[in-house]
Amino acid sequence: MIDLYARILGSLAAGAIGDAMGAATEQRSFSEIVTLFGGPVREFRKPPPDSPFSGGREAGQITDDSGQMVRMAQAIIESNGSLTVEGVVKQLLKWADDPEAFRRFAGPTTRAAIEELRKGTDPRVVGRQGRLTSLGTSNGAAMRIAPAGLAHPGDLEGAVRDAVTMCLPTHATQLAISGASAVAAGIARAVTADADVYSVVQSAFWGARRGEEIGRREGRVVAGPSVIRRMEIAVALAARGRDVIETIQEIHAHVGSGLHIAEAVPAAVGIFVAAGGDPMQAIVGGVNIGDDTDTVAIIAGSMAGALRGFRAVPKELYESLERANTLRLADVARGLTAVAQRGQAARVVTEERR
């Protein structure tokens, strides 16, 4: 038997640490990061004043990535595992009620969606609106998605279902849903007893394919590179890389690590492979790859933390994270664990009746 609570807390903690550490390096290139900080960043650093989003904030403070991740966890907990679009919207609007967080961090897709949701527009319509290919294809769909996987240990279909529900009000495109479902399915597999790096990645590919299928049926089909094909490239590069720092430069050059979902998610999955599933190595890879570092790091960190558990997360970084933000991730993890265990018990009963 695994300690499910430790796996869930490990995922939340490693993800949030990656987000907070990446806040200082976001929007910079690998070479800029190394020059500015005297080498790859491996600890919390105060974002430089010219940082586009986190300038003026302190070392260890999170961005919208972790803020929305915790909100999605609350949506699952409050629904007792029966997540609804309305529950997702409720938590997104609560996050947006923080004027500082919304002003600084809301991405283009989320910002536009929140404005429509505040007007009372049907949330099942909002995420499918627009003609721009840049609308609804950002990595905001995946940065907050870890709870969808954590609430469904071993249940990839359930994880994808919740991932789709989280995407619909804001990122209802086949690309965003594919990327978010890849992460959710990978994490759902990671929190099982026999999981390893290979099985987690295979599950992520399954989730990407399943998410794209659902997205094409229920969302808006947009032009853009395939999340699945980009993941194939990133994983291949990681498999033959010699170390994480070398590999992230290759992934950035061939896949990218920016705002588009087909860059950030494949990059994060590749980094997870390069790190061998180790949370700290995954975080360091995401933080230093350049471009949208906080998002790549929260995804890679949450996958690795789910696989290795809380004991693999540096205690001092976790304590510094909580002091800087008061996230109470232990409480969030307890709530998600209770939901996950009830879901597991219900599935056992259902299977016994068949």
C-alpha positions in Angstrom: 0.0 0.0 0.0 1.3 3.5 -0.8 0.9 6.6 1.3 -1.6 8.4 -0.9 -1.6 11.5 1.2 2.2 11.7 0.9 2.0 11.3 -2.9 -0.7 14.0 -3.2 1.1 16.5 -0.9 4.3 15.7 -2.8 2.7 16.7 -6.0 1.2 19.9 -4.7 4.4 20.9 -2.9 6.8 20.2 -5.8 4.5 21.9 -8.2 4.1 25.1 -6.1 7.9 25.2 -5.4 8.6 25.0 -9.1 6.1 27.8 -9.7 7.6 30.1 -7.0 11.2 29.4 -8.1 10.3 29.9 -11.7 8.8 33.3 -11.0 12.3 34.8 -10.8 13.4 33.3 -14.2 10.2 33.7 -16.2 10.5 35.3 -19.7 14.3 35.0 -19.8 16.4 32.8 -21.9 18.6 30.1 -20.5 21.7 32.2 -21.1 20.2 35.2 -19.5 19.2 33.2 -16.4 22.8 31.8 -16.0 24.3 35.2 -16.5 21.9 37.1 -14.2 21.9 34.6 -11.3 25.5 33.3 -11.7 24.4 29.8 -12.8 21.2 27.7 -13.0 18.7 28.7 -10.3 18.2 26.0 -7.7 16.7 28.0 -4.8 14.1 30.7 -4.3 15.4 34.0 -5.6 13.8 37.5 -5.6 12.5 38.3 -9.1 14.5 41.1 -10.6 12.7 44.5 -10.9 12.3 44.2 -14.6 10.5 40.8 -14.4 7.3 41.3 -16.5 4.9 39.6 -14.0 6.7 39.1 -10.6 8.9 42.2 -10.5 8.7 43.7 -7.0 7.6 40.5 -5.3 9.6 38.5 -2.8 11.6 35.2 -3.1 9.4 32.2 -2.8 6.1 33.9 -3.7 3.8 32.0 -6.1 2.2 33.1 -9.3 -1.3 32.4 -10.7 -0.2 28.9 -11.5 -0.2 27.7 -7.9 -3.1 30.0 -7.0 -5.4 28.5 -9.6 -4.1 24.9 -8.8 -5.2 25.3 -5.2 -8.5 26.7 -6.3 -9.1 23.7 -8.6 -8.4 21.4 -5.6 -11.0 23.3 -3.6 -13.5 22.8 -6.4 -13.0 19.1 -6.3 -13.1 19.0 -2.5 -16.3 21.1 -2.2 -18.0 18.9 -4.8 -16.9 15.7 -3.0 -15.4 14.6 -6.2 -18.3 15.3 -8.5 -16.8 18.3 -10.2 -19.0 20.6 -12.3 -18.3 23.5 -14.6 -20.1 25.8 -12.2 -17.8 24.7 -9.4 -14.8 25.5 -11.5 -16.2 28.9 -12.4 -16.9 29.7 -8.7 -13.2 29.0 -7.8 -11.8 30.9 -10.8 -13.9 33.9 -9.9 -12.7 33.7 -6.3 -9.1 33.7 -7.6 -9.8 36.6 -9.8 -11.3 38.6 -6.9 -7.7 39.2 -5.7 -6.9 42.4 -7.7 -3.2 42.0 -7.3 -3.1 38.4 -8.6 -5.5 39.1 -11.5 -3.7 42.3 -12.6 -0.3 40.8 -12.5 -0.8 37.2 -13.7 -4.0 36.6 -15.6 -3.0 35.3 -19.1 -4.7 36.4 -22.3 -7.2 33.4 -22.4 -8.0 33.5 -18.7 -8.3 37.2 -18.6 -10.8 37.3 -21.5 -12.8 34.4 -20.1 -13.0 35.9 -16.6 -14.4 39.1 -18.0 -17.1 37.1 -19.8 -17.9 35.0 -16.8 -18.3 38.1 -14.6 -20.9 39.2 -17.1 -22.8 36.0 -16.5 -22.1 34.5 -20.0 -22.7 30.7 -20.1 -19.4 29.1 -19.1 -20.0 26.3 -21.6 -19.9 28.9 -24.3 -17.1 31.2 -23.0 -14.2 28.8 -23.6 -15.2 28.1 -27.2 -15.6 31.7 -28.3 -13.3 33.6 -30.6 -11.5 33.1 -33.9 -7.9 33.8 -32.9 -5.7 30.7 -32.7 -4.0 32.2 -29.7 -7.2 32.2 -27.7 -7.8 29.0 -25.8 -4.5 27.4 -26.6 -2.4 28.8 -23.8 -0.8 26.7 -21.1 -3.1 28.1 -18.5 -5.2 25.0 -19.1 -2.4 22.7 -17.8 -0.8 24.8 -15.0 -3.7 24.3 -12.7 -4.7 20.8 -13.6 -2.8 18.6 -11.1 -5.7 18.1 -8.8 -7.7 16.4 -11.6 -5.1 13.6 -11.6 -4.6 13.5 -7.8 -8.3 13.0 -7.2 -8.3 9.9 -9.4 -5.5 7.5 -8.6 -5.2 5.0 -11.4 -8.4 6.2 -13.0 -7.2 7.9 -16.2 -10.6 8.4 -17.6 -11.8 10.1 -14.4 -8.7 12.3 -14.4 -9.4 13.4 -18.0 -13.0 14.0 -17.3 -12.2 16.4 -14.5 -9.5 18.0 -16.7 -12.0 18.6 -19.4 -14.4 20.2 -16.9 -11.6 22.5 -15.7 -10.9 23.5 -19.3 -14.4 24.2 -20.6 -15.0 27.6 -19.0 -11.7 29.1 -20.3 -9.7 26.8 -22.6 -12.3 24.8 -24.6 -10.1 23.9 -27.6 -8.8 20.5 -28.7 -5.2 21.6 -28.1 -5.6 22.9 -24.6 -7.8 20.0 -23.5 -5.2 17.6 -25.0 -2.4 19.2 -23.0 -4.3 19.4 -19.8 -5.5 15.8 -20.1 -1.9 14.6 -20.7 -0.8 16.1 -17.4 -3.9 14.9 -15.5 -3.6 11.3 -16.8 0.1 11.2 -16.1 -0.4 12.3 -12.5 -3.3 9.9 -12.0 -0.9 7.1 -13.0 1.9 8.5 -10.9 0.0 8.1 -7.6 -0.3 4.4 -8.0 1.8 1.7 -6.3 3.5 0.3 -9.3 4.1 3.6 -11.2 7.4 4.4 -12.8 8.6 7.1 -15.2 7.8 5.0 -18.2 4.2 4.2 -17.1 3.6 7.9 -16.2 4.7 9.0 -19.6 2.7 6.4 -21.4 -0.4 7.5 -19.4 0.3 11.1 -20.4 0.3 10.1 -24.1 -3.0 8.3 -23.6 -4.4 11.4 -21.9 -3.2 13.7 -24.7 -4.9 11.5 -27.3 -8.1 11.1 -25.3 -8.2 14.8 -24.5 -7.8 15.8 -28.1 -10.6 13.5 -29.1 -12.9 15.0 -26.5 -11.8 18.5 -27.3 -12.6 18.0 -31.0 -16.1 16.9 -30.1 -16.9 19.3 -27.2 -14.7 22.3 -27.9 -13.4 24.6 -30.6 -11.0 23.1 -33.1 -8.1 25.5 -33.7 -5.0 25.4 -35.9 -1.7 24.7 -34.2 0.9 22.1 -33.5 -0.1 18.8 -31.9 0.6 18.3 -28.2 1.2 14.6 -28.9 3.7 15.1 -31.7 5.6 17.7 -29.6 5.6 15.3 -26.6 7.2 12.6 -28.8 10.0 15.0 -29.7 10.6 16.1 -26.1 10.6 12.6 -24.7 13.0 11.4 -27.4 15.4 14.3 -26.7 15.2 13.5 -22.9 15.8 9.8 -23.4 19.2 10.5 -25.1 20.2 13.5 -23.1 23.2 13.3 -20.7 21.9 15.5 -17.9 19.0 17.8 -17.2 20.7 21.1 -17.9 21.9 19.9 -21.3 18.6 18.4 -22.1 16.5 21.5 -21.4 18.5 23.4 -23.9 17.8 20.8 -26.5 14.1 20.7 -25.6 13.8 24.5 -25.8 15.5 24.6 -29.2 13.3 21.9 -30.8 10.0 22.2 -28.9 10.0 25.5 -27.1 8.8 26.3 -23.5 6.5 29.2 -24.0 2.9 30.2 -23.5 1.4 27.8 -26.1 0.1 24.5 -24.7 2.0 22.6 -27.3 5.3 24.0 -26.0 4.9 24.0 -22.2 3.3 20.6 -21.7 5.7 18.6 -24.0 8.6 20.5 -22.4 7.5 19.6 -18.9 7.0 15.9 -19.8 10.4 15.8 -21.4 12.0 17.4 -18.3 10.2 14.8 -16.1 11.9 12.1 -18.2 15.3 13.8 -18.1 15.0 14.1 -14.3 14.2 10.4 -13.9 11.1 11.4 -12.0 13.1 13.2 -9.3 11.1 16.3 -8.1 14.0 18.6 -7.5 15.7 17.8 -10.8 12.4 18.3 -12.5 11.9 21.6 -10.8 15.4 22.8 -11.7 14.9 21.8 -15.3 11.7 23.7 -15.6 13.0 26.8 -13.8 16.0 27.1 -16.0 14.7 26.1 -19.4 13.7 29.7 -20.2 10.5 31.5 -21.3 7.4 30.4 -19.3 9.5 28.8 -16.6 7.0 28.9 -13.8 4.4 27.0 -15.7 6.9 24.4 -17.1 8.2 23.9 -13.6 4.9 23.5 -11.9 3.8 20.9 -14.4 7.1 18.9 -14.3 7.3 19.3 -10.5 3.7 18.1 -9.9 4.3 15.0 -12.0 7.5 14.1 -10.2 6.1 14.9 -6.8 3.2 12.6 -7.4 5.5 9.8 -8.4 8.1 10.2 -5.6 6.0 11.6 -2.8 6.5 14.3 -0.2 9.7 12.7 1.3 11.5 13.5 -2.0 10.6 17.2 -1.7 13.3 19.3 0.1 11.8 20.2 3.5 13.4 23.6 3.7 12.0 24.7 0.4 8.5 23.6 1.4 8.7 25.4 4.7 9.9 28.6 3.0 7.1 28.3 0.4 4.5 28.1 3.2 6.0 31.0 5.0 6.0 33.2 1.9 2.4 32.3 0.8 0.4 30.5 3.6 -1.0 28.0 1.1 -1.7 25.3 3.7 -1.0 22.6 1.2 -1.1 19.9 3.9 -4.8 20.8 4.5 -5.5 20.8 0.7 -3.8 17.4 0.4 -5.9 15.9 3.2 -9.0 17.1 1.4 -8.0 15.7 -1.9 -6.9 12.4 -0.3 -10.3 11.9 1.3 -12.0 12.5 -2.1 -9.6 10.1 -3.8 -10.1 7.4 -1.3 -13.8 7.6 -1.5 -13.6 7.4 -5.3 -11.4 4.3 -5.0 -13.8 2.6 -2.7 -16.8 3.4 -4.9 -15.0 1.9 -7.9 -14.3 -1.3 -6.0 -17.9 -1.6 -5.1 -19.0 -1.0 -8.7 -16.6 -3.6 -10.0 -17.7 -6.2 -7.4 -21.3 -5.8 -8.6 -20.5 -6.5 -12.2 
